[in-house]
């Protein structure tokens, strides 16, 4: 049977982040803003990620929005197209952060950057626009 690692304390996680060149800033709410590579996340006092990870743009952590043809960075104030360098930075930041805080790394996340929201414009609201007809196997009038 393998040895189980001792649970990480918040201070040991913060020290590990700082030693890995992450910028760590205490927030008034008792959480911590952790940033590197132009990406950021909010780490809570309970060692859980409260917000992000996402691109850190103009002092905001942007949500990654996938519209099928393009990924966008969205905050409460603005929305702009994401470029390849930003997506790579988010992916690298997320991998390093997850490893340092002891999060499980999922297969689909390890392959590349995953979006927070999927909103494909071709299917958005489609059900409300077109009345549903009868299926070919149903008799007319049923």
VENQUISUL-V662008 format. One record per run of one state. SS is the DSSP state (helix for helix, strand for strand, loop for the rest). FROM is the first residue (numbers start at 0). TO is the last residue. If there is no record, write none. Layout:
ss=SS from=FROM to=TO
ss=SS from=FROM to=TO
This chain:
ss=loop from=0 to=8
ss=helix from=9 to=18
ss=loop from=19 to=21
ss=strand from=22 to=25
ss=loop from=26 to=30
ss=strand from=31 to=35
ss=loop from=36 to=37
ss=strand from=38 to=42
ss=loop from=43 to=47
ss=strand from=48 to=56
ss=loop from=57 to=58
ss=strand from=59 to=60
ss=loop from=61 to=61
ss=strand from=62 to=65
ss=loop from=66 to=69
ss=strand from=70 to=73
ss=loop from=74 to=77
ss=strand from=78 to=80
ss=loop from=81 to=82
ss=helix from=83 to=100
ss=loop from=101 to=105
ss=helix from=106 to=110
ss=loop from=111 to=115
ss=strand from=116 to=117
ss=loop from=118 to=124
ss=helix from=125 to=128
ss=loop from=129 to=141
